[in-house]
Amino acid sequence: MVDKNDRILGKAEKMAVHKQGKLHRCFSIFIFNSKDELLLQKRAASKYHSPGLWSNTCCSHPRPGKKLLAEARKRLKEEMGFTCPLKEQFSFVYRVELGDLIEYEVDHVLTGRFDGAPKPNKDEADDWQWRDVGTLKKDIKKYPEKYTYWFKKVLNKVILSRRCKAKKKTT
């Protein structure tokens, strides 16, 4: 558990934190290929929340006392079957009620580049696809119910952050 400045307050069991709506740390990974397409995963139907919805490449919670980037790389390998260098872009706080659970998280957003085919863990993802961001944004607008809450909330900020960093490199 953390405060709004991401300072650690203590430890608690994951489901208890979600049922009580306690603020905690998580990470969301967005992997792009060399065509600038985003790798999406369709969350497994067996997931405890947001089952069967399309989302960013990988999401999870770092274990207490572990480094965020190391945990993110480990989880990307466990969920999607590959690793790649990751870079933290920004973090944000969000809160949403999902049935009888409450997602109240300081979400660290990480990006990376990968051009292969993932090998997703079937306990985590039922499907995957590379999507052009422009087409994806149109689909989200038309069918918002197909996508996870946090993914819709942060996608535009990820795109803007990547464009700003690319622009800085060229100037």
N, C-alpha and C positions, 0 to 999 in steps of 0.2 A: 504494500500500500504506500501511496505517496501523497504529498500535498500538491497544490496547483503549480508549484515551482519545481515539481519532480523531485523533491527531497524525500528520501525514504522515511516512512513513519513506522513501519513494522511489516510483519509477514502475516498472511492469512491464506486459507485454502481457496482455490480458484472459484469453485461453485458458491461458497459462502459469500465471497466478495461480490459476485454477480447477483446473488439473491438479495443482499443487503444494500447494494448500490454504492459500495465504497470505491473511492478514487484509487486507481491502480495504474501501473505502467504496462504498456503494450508496444508492439511495433507492427508496422504495415510495410511490406516490401512491394515495390513496383519495378518489374524487370522489362526493359525495352530491348528490341533487337536492332540490328544495323539499318533496318528499314524504318525505324522509329515506331514500330508497332508495340503495343503493350500486351504482355502475357497475362491472360486472365485464367482464373480457376473457377470451376463450378463447385461450390462447397458440397461435400458429401451429404447425402440424404440422412445419414446417421448423426450429423453434427447436433450439438445441444442447442444451438440457436442459429438462425438464418440458414437452415438446411436447403440445399438445392438452388441457392442464389449465386449469381455470378459476382465475383469480387476481384480485387487485385491479386497479384501472384501468390502472396503468402502473408499470413497474419499469425501472431502468437503473443505470448507473454514471456519475458525473460525470467529465468529462475532467480530467486533471491541470491544476492552476492555475486552474480555473474555479469560479465561485460556484455553490454547490449549488442555490439557488432558481432561478437563471437556467438552469442545466442541466436542472432538473426541468421547468420551463415549456417549454423547447425540445423535450425528449423527449416530453412529453405531446402537443404539436402534431404531432411526427413520427409517433408511434405511433397516436394516437386522433383526430387531425385537429381539435383545438380547444385553446383555452387558457382559463384562468380564474385568478383569484388563488389562490395556494397559501400555506399556513401550516404551518411545521414544528410537529409535536405532541410528538415524543420520538424517541429513537433507542435501539436495542438491538443486542446482538451475538448472532449465531447461527451455528451450524456444522452442516452436514448433508452426507452423502455422497450424491451423485446419480449412480449408475453409476460411471464412471471420473473424475468431476469432484467437487470439493469446494467447496461454497458456505460460505465463512467470511467473514462480512461484518459491518461496522458499518452497520446499516440505518437511514437517516433516514426517518421516516414523516411524510408530508405529507398534508394534506387540503385540499379545495376544494369549491366548490359550482358546479354547472352544470345547466341544465335542458333542454338541446337533445339532438339525436341526434348521436352521434359519427360520424366518417367514418374508421374504422380503416385503417391501412396493412396490406394483406394479407400482407406479409412479417412482420408482428409479431403480428397477431391474426386468427384465423379467424372469430370471432363476438364479440358483446357482448350484454349485457342489464342492465337495471335490476332489482335484487332487493331486496325487503323484507328487512331484517336478521334478523328473527325467523325467517322462512321459510328464509333462507339458512343460519342456524345449524343448523336441523333437518336440512337437506339435507347439510350437512357432516358432521354426526353419523352420518347414515344411509349416506352415500357418500363417505367421506373420500378415497378414491382418485381422485376427480374434481377435486381441488383441490391447488394447489401447497403445498409444505411451509411456506414463510414466511408465506403468506396465512393458513393455519390457525393458525399459531403466534401471529400478532399481531392477528387480527381482534377478539378480545374486548377487548384493550387499547385499540384504536382506538375502539371503541364506548364504553368506560368513560371514556376521555380526553375524548371529545366531550360526554358527559353531564355530566362534572364541570365542563367549561368553560361549558356552557349553564346549569348550576345557579348558577355564580358570577355570571353575567350577570343572573340574575333576583333575586339576593339583594342 
